[in-house]
Amino acid sequence: MQSPDFSQNYFELFGLDPVFELDSRRLQAEQQRLQATYHPDRYISADERDKRLSTQVASWVNQAYETLQDPVKRSRYLLEISGATIPDDSSTTSDAEFLMEQIELREEVEACRHSDEPLQQCEQIETRLGQRADQLAAEFVSYFEAGELDTAMSSSRKMQFIQRIQQQLSELQFELEDN
Amino acid sequence: MALLQISEPGESNAPHQHRNSIGIDLGTTNSLVATVRSGEAVCLADEEGRSLLPSVVHFGGTGTLVGSQALELQSSDPLNTISSIKRMMGRGREDVSQLGNVVPYEFVVNAGSNVPRIHTRSGDFSAVEISSEILKALHDRAVQSTGRDIDGVVITVPAYFDDAQRQATRDAATLAGLNLFRLLNEPTAAAVAYGLDQNAEGLIAVYDLGGGTFDISILRLNKGVFEVLATGGDSSLGGDDMDHALGEWIIEQDGFGDINTGLARRILFAARDAKEVLTDANSAEIVIDHQQQRWQGRIDRDQFEALIQPLLKKTLSACRRALRDAGISKHDIGEVVMVGGSTRVPLVQAMVGEFFSREPMCDLDPDQVVAMGAAIQADILAGNKPENDMLLLDVLPLSLGIETMGGLSEKIIQRNSSIPVTRAQEFTTFKDGQTAMSIHVVQGERELVSDCRSLAHFELRGFPPMNAGAARIRVTYQVDADGLMSVSAEELTSGITADIIVKPSYGLTDVEIESMLRASMDHAREDIILRLLKEQQVEASRVIEAIDAALAQDGESLLSESEIAQIREHRDALEAVIDTASVEELKRLIKAIEDASEAYVARRMNASVKQALAGKQIDEVDV
């Protein structure tokens, strides 16, 4: 088995330009092409070395795909390969305005539970959250392209907070639909 | 004695190098084995044409029976007849003690082991050993049916099976002497069985309702690549629960007084029969004989459906969750595949069809579809279809986490991550000179370690002693394509790799597996000697037959009387001891006949060449 170059970054591995906006169909097609080459199923009768190597490469490809597929992880990864320092997850934002926005959004999500039309209410918030995520992504792209990595990092963090609220909302929608 | 039988030209061509592979559905109630024959997946049947092998093993003290013969002994010899062993795979003492109310077996736990064993007349056996008996029986059936050795096997497991249950299944395969290509998730196997037939593209939901379990998987099929997007289900929800619901209804209908286990069992059997009748009929009669009394009743399909509706709603809730995990809407689903005997119930098909707004696919036998898919995958993994680019990309069904302070589980790999997958974590030491650490790996979605499934304690040893906080220990968690986890660790500043001692919480340790293997190899050696003897006896009778046939044909024309007498003498010597001689002795006697008839063989060759040439012009003969 020919080992791929492990020093490539995820974009290089997938043959994509290192930009935030990417073609998800192409990403998926590349993922399948890479797995078709390296997946352990292709090395069932190979020697131990190749079996181990194929598991390593296929894991790496999966990790790359997972990172590139998700907008928040993708934005962080772009910053990482551009040399920005990535703060760990536990650090908090100092943007007071954004902090307020977060608290309000969370309260709104919780309030859906007691609304007369909870599912409709959820859908409205869902739309708004989607718009907010798009807006933050656009912000990220413009800062990142201008080389303002710190500000871009702050947008990426905000995208992450919005994503968490989206997950919280989706959990609630599931609960409501189930009852 | 090949020369006595003159072979046709071209007969001895080397066979095409096709690797013989099989797929095995190792089920709770029944198991199946399938193979791909002329491009078609077929389930292999026994001599009586049955493809389902009851997953029942009987230990009789002297011999072991598997399948219907074992099943027949279940009521007369319940303690030595083991069924539903799949429920015990990868399970520990506490889990089994819960089963204790349901099954009659006597459980024992040996010192130094945490694997429960069932006490039988033939000895104490773990679930792994009992499952390996079922695997051996299926393997033997495949050898018999295909007439060849098996090069590799794919065994299916429920998608929700945790690491311990998968490890146990793999251990059973090892113990049965099988070359395991891959463990494959049952719903994925079902999708393969359908997908290749129809060459479908798009999103597929596989709804798998078995006797005791429910699985839902969402897959994306694209140009032969099956990608599992999400999987979910309920490991204690199935057709048996329908029987229970109906059984309770029967009990409500009439005061049976005290219900002992015997009566409870009879009621359950009656409920199951009624359920099956209601698949085709609109109502079913129920008769229960108990202590010279007979209870008779009738249930119609509407009543039955009202009883099972709450159960089916639970399965739909799991479907909703899987769809959400996959990030798609139920309207995106292009095909719904039905698997498992319980999907024969009309209400199941109706509710699933209504939920996904589409007619579910039930063209293939729901009992056989999983084994068929496994056979297709095995055939491809064996390399028999180099032009086929089918590829299965599966996911981890349950999150892997490690125990942190306060008994909380910190998720290392999220469920529904594509496998194989690797995650690394860095730790440091908290004491000066610390050279070891312990990691407790658990599986499950809950926050508390006590609510998750404990997989193993990993003891990492052999780090260089350093000041507290100076060591940088990278622990790597790897889940392979079978969904099995392993752990490795390295101290980064020194590059020293840790020695790892794995203490599985429920599984067998390597030492236990090894000693079982050794025991089974001892048996295997006996088996091999027996087989060699059988083969040599067959060879001996073949030689005798060939000699007799040859002598009858042309002995008198080609041999002198004394030559005939000499060959006969050797022939009779062999025949006299054919059932009693050892392998070596049989070989020696066969050789003696061969030597004695050497000249005869040469003369027969000449005669047959002359005969072939007789009456032909010289230019008709190929030279």
Interface residues (C-beta under 8 A of the other chain):
Chain A: Q28 Q32 Q35 A36 H39 P40 D41 I44 S45 T55 Q56 A58 S59 W60 N62 Q63 Y65 E66 S170 F174 E177 D178
Chain B: G152 F181 R182 N222 K223 V225 E227 S317 R320 R321 R324 I380 L381 A382 G383 D389 L391 L392 L393 S417 S418 I419 P420 V421 T422 Q478 D480 A481
